[in-house]
């Protein structure tokens, strides 16, 4: 989550590659916490 937050803080957005890891590990809540969406 810290890496995602740093990307959002220092750049204009966040791009997620290899969505399969998000799905397999059920990281949707972590992404929602960082993005607020």
C-alpha distance matrix in Angstrom:
0.0 3.8 5.4 5.2 6.2 8.6 10.0 10.7 12.2 14.3 15.4 16.9 14.3 11.8 13.5 12.3 14.8 15.9 15.1 16.9 13.9 12.1 15.6 16.6 13.6 13.4 9.7 11.1 10.3 6.4 7.5 10.1 8.5 6.8 10.0 12.4 14.3
3.8 0.0 3.8 5.5 5.1 6.1 8.6 9.9 10.3 12.1 13.9 16.1 14.3 12.4 14.5 14.1 16.5 18.1 17.9 19.8 16.9 15.5 19.1 19.9 17.1 17.2 13.5 14.8 13.9 10.1 10.7 13.1 11.0 8.6 11.7 14.2 16.6
5.4 3.8 0.0 3.8 5.4 5.1 6.3 8.7 9.8 10.6 11.8 14.2 12.2 10.0 11.7 11.4 13.5 15.5 15.8 18.1 15.3 14.5 18.2 19.2 16.8 17.3 13.7 15.1 15.1 11.4 11.0 14.0 12.8 9.8 12.1 15.3 17.2
5.2 5.5 3.8 0.0 3.8 5.5 5.2 6.4 8.7 10.1 10.5 12.0 9.4 7.0 9.1 9.2 12.1 14.3 14.0 16.7 14.5 12.8 16.4 18.1 16.0 15.8 12.1 12.6 12.8 9.4 8.0 10.8 10.2 6.9 8.6 12.0 13.6
6.2 5.1 5.4 3.8 0.0 3.8 5.4 5.1 6.1 8.6 10.0 11.6 9.8 8.8 11.8 12.5 15.7 18.0 17.5 20.2 18.0 16.0 19.5 21.2 18.9 18.2 14.4 14.5 13.8 10.4 9.5 11.2 9.6 6.0 8.0 10.9 13.4
8.6 6.1 5.1 5.5 3.8 0.0 3.8 5.4 5.0 6.0 8.2 10.9 10.1 9.5 12.4 13.6 16.3 18.9 19.1 21.9 19.6 18.2 21.9 23.4 21.2 21.0 17.3 17.8 17.3 13.9 12.8 14.9 13.4 9.8 11.4 14.4 16.7
10.0 8.6 6.3 5.2 5.4 3.8 0.0 3.8 5.5 5.3 5.6 8.0 6.8 6.1 9.0 10.8 13.6 16.6 16.9 20.1 18.4 17.1 20.6 22.5 20.8 20.6 17.0 17.2 17.5 14.3 12.4 14.6 14.1 10.3 10.8 14.3 15.9
10.7 9.9 8.7 6.4 5.1 5.4 3.8 0.0 3.8 5.7 5.5 6.5 5.3 6.0 9.7 11.8 15.2 18.3 17.9 21.2 19.7 17.8 21.1 23.4 21.7 20.8 17.2 16.6 16.5 13.8 11.5 12.8 12.3 8.6 8.2 11.4 13.2
12.2 10.3 9.8 8.7 6.1 5.0 5.5 3.8 0.0 3.8 6.0 7.9 8.4 9.6 13.2 15.4 18.6 21.6 21.4 24.6 22.9 21.0 24.4 26.5 24.5 23.8 20.0 19.6 19.0 16.1 14.4 15.4 14.1 10.5 10.8 13.3 15.7
14.3 12.1 10.6 10.1 8.6 6.0 5.3 5.7 3.8 0.0 3.8 7.2 8.5 10.0 13.1 15.7 18.3 21.7 22.0 25.3 23.7 22.3 25.8 27.8 26.1 25.7 22.0 21.9 21.8 18.7 16.9 18.4 17.4 13.7 13.8 16.7 18.7
15.4 13.9 11.8 10.5 10.0 8.2 5.6 5.5 6.0 3.8 0.0 3.8 5.6 7.7 10.5 13.7 16.3 19.9 20.3 23.8 22.7 21.3 24.7 26.9 25.7 25.2 21.7 21.3 21.7 19.0 16.4 18.0 17.8 14.1 13.3 16.4 17.7
16.9 16.1 14.2 12.0 11.6 10.9 8.0 6.5 7.9 7.2 3.8 0.0 3.8 7.3 10.0 13.5 16.4 20.0 19.9 23.6 23.0 21.4 24.3 27.0 26.1 25.2 21.9 20.8 21.5 19.2 16.2 17.3 17.7 14.2 12.4 15.3 16.0
14.3 14.3 12.2 9.4 9.8 10.1 6.8 5.3 8.4 8.5 5.6 3.8 0.0 3.7 6.7 10.0 13.2 16.7 16.3 20.0 19.5 17.7 20.6 23.3 22.4 21.5 18.3 17.2 18.1 16.0 12.8 14.1 14.9 11.6 9.7 12.9 13.2
11.8 12.4 10.0 7.0 8.8 9.5 6.1 6.0 9.6 10.0 7.7 7.3 3.7 0.0 3.8 6.5 9.8 13.2 12.9 16.5 15.8 14.1 17.2 19.7 18.9 18.2 15.1 14.4 15.7 13.4 10.3 12.4 13.5 10.3 9.0 12.6 12.7
13.5 14.5 11.7 9.1 11.8 12.4 9.0 9.7 13.2 13.1 10.5 10.0 6.7 3.8 0.0 3.8 6.5 10.1 10.2 13.8 13.7 12.6 15.4 18.0 17.8 17.4 14.8 14.4 16.5 14.6 11.4 13.9 15.6 12.9 11.6 15.2 14.5
12.3 14.1 11.4 9.2 12.5 13.6 10.8 11.8 15.4 15.7 13.7 13.5 10.0 6.5 3.8 0.0 3.8 6.7 6.6 10.2 10.0 9.1 11.9 14.3 14.2 14.2 11.9 11.9 14.5 12.7 9.9 13.0 15.0 12.8 12.1 15.5 14.7
14.8 16.5 13.5 12.1 15.7 16.3 13.6 15.2 18.6 18.3 16.3 16.4 13.2 9.8 6.5 3.8 0.0 3.8 5.6 8.6 8.9 9.4 11.8 13.6 14.2 15.0 13.4 14.0 17.0 15.4 13.0 16.2 18.3 16.3 15.9 19.2 18.2
15.9 18.1 15.5 14.3 18.0 18.9 16.6 18.3 21.6 21.7 19.9 20.0 16.7 13.2 10.1 6.7 3.8 0.0 3.8 5.2 6.1 7.7 9.4 10.6 11.9 13.1 12.4 13.6 16.9 15.6 13.9 17.1 19.3 18.0 17.9 20.9 19.6
15.1 17.9 15.8 14.0 17.5 19.1 16.9 17.9 21.4 22.0 20.3 19.9 16.3 12.9 10.2 6.6 5.6 3.8 0.0 3.8 5.4 5.2 6.4 8.7 10.1 10.4 9.9 10.4 14.0 13.4 11.6 14.4 17.0 16.2 15.8 18.4 16.8
16.9 19.8 18.1 16.7 20.2 21.9 20.1 21.2 24.6 25.3 23.8 23.6 20.0 16.5 13.8 10.2 8.6 5.2 3.8 0.0 3.8 5.5 5.1 6.0 8.4 9.6 10.3 11.5 15.1 14.9 13.8 16.6 19.0 18.7 18.8 21.1 19.5
13.9 16.9 15.3 14.5 18.0 19.6 18.4 19.7 22.9 23.7 22.7 23.0 19.5 15.8 13.7 10.0 8.9 6.1 5.4 3.8 0.0 3.8 5.4 5.1 5.9 8.0 8.1 10.4 13.4 12.6 12.2 15.3 17.2 16.8 17.6 20.0 19.1
12.1 15.5 14.5 12.8 16.0 18.2 17.1 17.8 21.0 22.3 21.3 21.4 17.7 14.1 12.6 9.1 9.4 7.7 5.2 5.5 3.8 0.0 3.8 5.7 5.5 5.6 5.0 6.6 9.9 9.5 8.9 11.7 13.8 13.9 14.4 16.6 15.5
15.6 19.1 18.2 16.4 19.5 21.9 20.6 21.1 24.4 25.8 24.7 24.3 20.6 17.2 15.4 11.9 11.8 9.4 6.4 5.1 5.4 3.8 0.0 3.8 5.6 5.0 6.8 7.6 11.1 11.9 11.4 13.5 16.0 16.6 16.9 18.5 16.8
16.6 19.9 19.2 18.1 21.2 23.4 22.5 23.4 26.5 27.8 26.9 27.0 23.3 19.7 18.0 14.3 13.6 10.6 8.7 6.0 5.1 5.7 3.8 0.0 3.8 5.6 8.1 10.2 13.0 13.5 13.9 16.2 18.2 18.9 19.7 21.3 20.0
13.6 17.1 16.8 16.0 18.9 21.2 20.8 21.7 24.5 26.1 25.7 26.1 22.4 18.9 17.8 14.2 14.2 11.9 10.1 8.4 5.9 5.5 5.6 3.8 0.0 3.8 5.6 8.6 10.6 10.7 11.9 14.3 15.6 16.5 17.9 19.5 18.8
13.4 17.2 17.3 15.8 18.2 21.0 20.6 20.8 23.8 25.7 25.2 25.2 21.5 18.2 17.4 14.2 15.0 13.1 10.4 9.6 8.0 5.6 5.0 5.6 3.8 0.0 3.8 5.6 7.7 8.8 9.9 11.6 13.3 14.8 15.8 16.8 15.8
9.7 13.5 13.7 12.1 14.4 17.3 17.0 17.2 20.0 22.0 21.7 21.9 18.3 15.1 14.8 11.9 13.4 12.4 9.9 10.3 8.1 5.0 6.8 8.1 5.6 3.8 0.0 3.8 5.5 5.4 6.5 8.8 10.2 11.2 12.6 13.9 13.5
11.1 14.8 15.1 12.6 14.5 17.8 17.2 16.6 19.6 21.9 21.3 20.8 17.2 14.4 14.4 11.9 14.0 13.6 10.4 11.5 10.4 6.6 7.6 10.2 8.6 5.6 3.8 0.0 3.8 5.5 5.2 6.2 8.7 10.1 10.6 11.4 10.3
10.3 13.9 15.1 12.8 13.8 17.3 17.5 16.5 19.0 21.8 21.7 21.5 18.1 15.7 16.5 14.5 17.0 16.9 14.0 15.1 13.4 9.9 11.1 13.0 10.6 7.7 5.5 3.8 0.0 3.8 5.4 5.0 6.1 8.7 9.9 9.9 9.8
6.4 10.1 11.4 9.4 10.4 13.9 14.3 13.8 16.1 18.7 19.0 19.2 16.0 13.4 14.6 12.7 15.4 15.6 13.4 14.9 12.6 9.5 11.9 13.5 10.7 8.8 5.4 5.5 3.8 0.0 3.8 5.4 5.1 6.4 8.7 9.7 10.6
7.5 10.7 11.0 8.0 9.5 12.8 12.4 11.5 14.4 16.9 16.4 16.2 12.8 10.3 11.4 9.9 13.0 13.9 11.6 13.8 12.2 8.9 11.4 13.9 11.9 9.9 6.5 5.2 5.4 3.8 0.0 3.8 5.4 5.3 6.0 8.0 8.1
10.1 13.1 14.0 10.8 11.2 14.9 14.6 12.8 15.4 18.4 18.0 17.3 14.1 12.4 13.9 13.0 16.2 17.1 14.4 16.6 15.3 11.7 13.5 16.2 14.3 11.6 8.8 6.2 5.0 5.4 3.8 0.0 3.8 5.5 5.2 5.3 5.2
8.5 11.0 12.8 10.2 9.6 13.4 14.1 12.3 14.1 17.4 17.8 17.7 14.9 13.5 15.6 15.0 18.3 19.3 17.0 19.0 17.2 13.8 16.0 18.2 15.6 13.3 10.2 8.7 6.1 5.1 5.4 3.8 0.0 3.8 5.7 5.4 7.5
6.8 8.6 9.8 6.9 6.0 9.8 10.3 8.6 10.5 13.7 14.1 14.2 11.6 10.3 12.9 12.8 16.3 18.0 16.2 18.7 16.8 13.9 16.6 18.9 16.5 14.8 11.2 10.1 8.7 6.4 5.3 5.5 3.8 0.0 3.8 5.7 8.2
10.0 11.7 12.1 8.6 8.0 11.4 10.8 8.2 10.8 13.8 13.3 12.4 9.7 9.0 11.6 12.1 15.9 17.9 15.8 18.8 17.6 14.4 16.9 19.7 17.9 15.8 12.6 10.6 9.9 8.7 6.0 5.2 5.7 3.8 0.0 3.8 5.3
12.4 14.2 15.3 12.0 10.9 14.4 14.3 11.4 13.3 16.7 16.4 15.3 12.9 12.6 15.2 15.5 19.2 20.9 18.4 21.1 20.0 16.6 18.5 21.3 19.5 16.8 13.9 11.4 9.9 9.7 8.0 5.3 5.4 5.7 3.8 0.0 3.8
14.3 16.6 17.2 13.6 13.4 16.7 15.9 13.2 15.7 18.7 17.7 16.0 13.2 12.7 14.5 14.7 18.2 19.6 16.8 19.5 19.1 15.5 16.8 20.0 18.8 15.8 13.5 10.3 9.8 10.6 8.1 5.2 7.5 8.2 5.3 3.8 0.0
